[in-house]
């Protein structure tokens, strides 16, 4: 059966902005995220020790479940964990950004800390999510962190990858069947199938995160309903929220749509424009963050310009202890060949001198006969760095040809 075309014009999923441009509330669909993370219904089974130190298996809100999953990711750094535990507002803000990354709304080239120096990332301040100091990292790190979010004992080689697999494991008594970030990855990858199954072809799953003329609250309830359905489902024969075989009804259900996601509330364009409005404080914060980024870029530019102007890295200081050896001149192939031949000849002569010295020592330090003369080594125009080693006494009468200056070759 072919899927009916969505009545809403499809927009590119990833947010795309030029380097330095802030992400607004409209980009984030901030009101939608706020309704999702502000819901306090303790409906989700936390597989870890909860944020309030309650044992695994305790029911918590979506916000606490998602934040705790991030904290237990092996990819989460100690600095990130400390910031999230110390500042609950930062934990919520980072979880909102992670959820957008979870569904692919955040482009993989985006970075969110002003000190970014690599050219393969673009910096974007997020004033609505930077209420407190903290490093929001970048999209690739966040995605890797979410990919590593697994249940205790879950084999990363055999992670559930389809909605049917998730439901089958949940209905077999394994609750939760997998981590919440993985459930959202799966729902995103099967967005058209989710629309057929639960949304009556109105919108796709990923449309929940896009700017549409549907109320943020109704979209948030639909997301929470889906998350509960796949995270907590215990039905073996029916999807009806009020079926007698369901031990725990879906707390986010719509009484008028049993077994389906809650109904969407349509908005006029004027009503939709009244949602996700940036505050004056956030606009000011965006300017401050952009200025901070500009200072970082200027500092990097000055450093690079100074490095190009002074490759030695010593500047104009007269107290420098060492000077770099000047670069060798450009030589023709013939000149390179002649220079190599000269170096090889000098090396052979030094080895011959060394052998003579060793032979003299082996004979008990007896000097050579007067008629035994050691030929001096031929020196290049350039002075040797080891002058002391070149002057060695072979016999009182012959000191490497030093008694006969005319025999020295320069």
C-alpha positions, 0 to 999 in steps of 0.5 A, spaced: 500 500 500 502 506 497 503 512 503 499 518 502 503 524 501 504 528 507 499 535 506 505 539 509 511 541 504 517 537 506 523 541 509 530 539 509 531 536 516 538 538 518 539 546 520 543 549 515 546 556 517 553 560 515 559 560 520 557 564 526 550 565 525 546 563 531 540 558 532 534 561 534 528 558 537 524 557 531 530 553 528 530 549 535 522 549 535 524 551 542 517 551 545 516 543 543 522 541 546 520 545 552 514 541 553 517 535 552 522 536 557 518 540 562 513 534 563 514 531 569 509 524 568 513 519 572 512 514 566 519 511 564 523 505 567 530 508 568 535 502 567 540 505 571 540 508 578 536 515 577 538 522 578 535 522 585 539 515 587 533 511 587 534 504 584 534 501 577 527 500 575 524 506 578 519 510 574 522 517 572 520 523 567 522 523 560 527 528 562 530 525 567 531 518 563 534 522 557 539 526 561 541 519 565 542 515 559 547 521 557 550 521 563 551 513 563 554 513 556 561 511 556 563 517 551 561 522 556 567 526 558 568 527 565 567 535 564 560 534 561 558 529 567 560 534 572 557 540 568 550 536 568 550 534 575 552 541 578 547 545 573 541 542 572 539 547 567 545 546 563 543 538 563 536 540 560 539 544 555 544 539 553 539 534 553 535 538 548 540 539 543 542 532 544 535 530 542 535 534 536 542 531 534 538 524 535 533 525 530 538 528 525 536 536 526 543 538 527 548 538 521 554 534 522 558 540 521 556 544 527 560 546 533 557 550 539 563 552 543 567 559 541 574 556 541 573 551 535 579 552 531 578 547 526 576 549 519 571 543 518 566 545 523 562 551 523 560 555 529 553 557 531 551 560 538 545 557 541 542 563 546 536 559 548 540 553 550 546 557 553 543 560 560 549 557 564 556 556 562 558 549 559 561 546 553 555 544 548 561 540 544 559 539 537 554 535 533 559 529 531 561 528 539 554 528 541 552 523 536 557 518 538 555 519 545 548 517 543 550 511 539 554 509 545 548 509 550 546 502 551 542 498 557 547 495 562 549 488 559 546 490 552 551 487 546 553 493 542 553 488 536 546 486 536 542 493 538 535 493 536 534 496 529 527 496 527 520 498 531 518 491 531 524 488 534 523 493 540 516 492 541 517 484 541 522 485 546 518 489 550 512 485 550 516 479 552 517 482 558 524 486 557 522 493 559 526 497 557 527 493 551 533 498 549 535 505 551 531 511 549 536 514 544 536 508 540 529 508 540 529 515 537 534 513 532 530 507 530 523 511 529 527 516 525 530 511 520 523 508 520 519 515 519 514 513 514 512 507 517 511 510 524 506 515 520 502 509 517 502 506 523 500 511 528 499 518 525 494 516 520 498 519 514 498 526 517 505 527 518 511 523 519 515 522 525 521 527 523 516 532 522 515 533 529 521 537 530 520 541 524 517 548 523 509 546 522 503 549 523 501 544 528 501 546 536 508 545 539 504 542 545 500 537 541 507 535 537 510 534 544 504 529 547 505 525 540 512 524 541 512 522 549 506 517 547 511 514 542 516 514 546 512 510 552 509 506 547 516 503 544 519 504 551 514 501 556 509 497 551 507 490 555 501 488 550 502 482 546 495 482 542 493 489 541 495 496 541 489 499 544 491 503 550 485 501 554 485 493 552 485 489 558 491 485 557 495 492 558 497 492 565 499 500 564 495 504 560 499 509 556 499 516 560 500 520 554 494 517 550 488 521 547 481 518 549 478 519 542 484 515 538 485 509 542 491 505 540 494 512 536 498 518 537 494 524 540 491 528 535 494 534 533 492 541 534 492 545 527 494 553 528 493 559 523 500 562 521 499 568 525 498 563 531 504 559 529 508 565 529 507 567 536 510 560 538 518 560 538 519 567 539 526 569 541 527 574 548 531 580 548 535 577 553 537 571 548 538 576 542 543 580 547 546 573 549 547 572 541 551 578 540 555 577 546 557 570 543 558 572 536 563 577 539 567 572 543 567 568 537 570 574 533 575 575 538 577 568 538 578 568 530 582 574 530 586 571 535 588 565 531 589 570 525 594 574 528 597 568 531 597 565 524 600 571 521 606 572 526 607 564 524 608 566 517 612 572 518 617 569 523 618 562 521 623 561 526 618 563 532 624 567 535 621 574 533 626 580 534 629 578 540 636 579 541 637 574 547 635 568 543 640 562 544 640 559 538 639 560 531 636 556 526 640 553 520 638 557 514 635 553 508 640 549 503 640 553 497 637 550 491 642 545 487 642 542 480 642 534 480 649 535 478 651 539 484 647 534 489 651 528 486 657 532 487 656 534 494 654 526 495 660 524 492 664 528 497 660 526 503 661 519 501 669 520 500 670 524 507 666 518 511 670 513 508 677 517 510 674 518 517 673 510 518 680 509 515 683 514 520 678 510 526 681 503 524 688 506 524 687 509 531 684 502 533 690 498 530 695 503 534 691 502 541 691 494 540 699 494 539 699 497 546 700 504 544 706 503 541 708 509 536 708 507 528 715 506 525 718 513 523 717 511 515 710 509 516 706 516 514 699 516 515 696 520 509 692 526 512 684 526 510 682 531 505 677 536 508 672 540 504 671 547 504 666 547 510 670 546 517 668 540 520 664 541 526 668 536 530 675 539 530 678 536 536 676 529 533 680 530 527 687 532 530 689 525 533 696 523 534 699 517 531 706 518 532 711 523 535 713 524 528 707 524 524 700 527 527 695 526 521 700 530 517 700 536 521 708 536 521 707 537 513 702 543 512 703 542 505 700 536 505 693 538 507 688 539 502 683 544 503 
